[in-house]
């Protein structure tokens, strides 16, 4: 007797999509094939005409807990994730406190275990290396290490930041000893100062819209990334090239992979690059907030790099803030980012339908590759019998319009309000439990598990 049977779907396998059924017992996949018609199931889902993906894992989310729960928390953030087909999230380190000691890390794990609807892994920050915390954080189960290359005086800086290159090198050396990847958000404050001067010299008002697209330029990010790559090589650490959306940075990733001196994986995130919004809709006040976007990438070049294997991972960079924190006329005191998770999985399907990548490649960059790189495979990132029964079921032909009546994120603002998309996630299933169906999230807080690399 099966607990769940997913019938008639196009199921992702190591050999491509195939017409198969999936049977689940408890939290695990019990069979993938054509079951005997006499086998009963407590629940059946007819997935005829739909694709059954291993659950989408969002490698880059800001759940804001602990410390910044006025913006988001594990419950609201993971409900938003479930709404668009995400079955597991990695949570970023700019919380308060920063997860840089075992106590701080465990606090985040415990909050996730109490409130998360889906599975999760908090990343750790290696900047407290002097206290000897880095190997202990690796032992706790952090998938990888992350920090920001920023100086303290700048907008949305966090204690998980440093622009001190000696500290960056020492943190890299500490992470190298653990065998984990380290990711750094590349940044160079001289370019941000220049962005201010560009707006002033043009005698334009200092607004987000006038200023923001002069930030995170190719020269800024690629220059910083070259430095990070050199320091990573010096330390012999596995380098996770984060936010690799500009041409020069993508070329650097190719060069670094070809050199083969250290392990390199690379990601782009939807929110600040691929799918950056200029304005976000505030449903409560029926107004659009002009937020502007960072220097735009060469989209054709970027997607080619996703297709050809240069870019290994996608993430949403779900980065929610409250309505009041957006100050369109005060860019230097406005945080960056906005909520993404309510729409992330659906938007990915739309990009498949737009021909930017195949559905197979989407599964790789949104699930399989990261699961393999960070030690979660095959428990996560596969549809192999015996592994966690996590699925994202998709109607690839459904055309619909994003509405903002219902947003699960605490950030009740919608960057994609009114956008027409093709492709809809119809079911989110985590370890055998349906936690979203047809837009209704039914999962419960505390169901989500802390997933540790290497666990079968
Ligand atoms: Zn981020």
Boltz pocket constraint, residues with backbone or C-beta under 6 A from the ligand:
constraints:
  - pocket:
      binder: B
      contacts: [[A, 60], [A, 62], [A, 92], [A, 317], [A, 318], [A, 319]]
      max_distance: 6.0
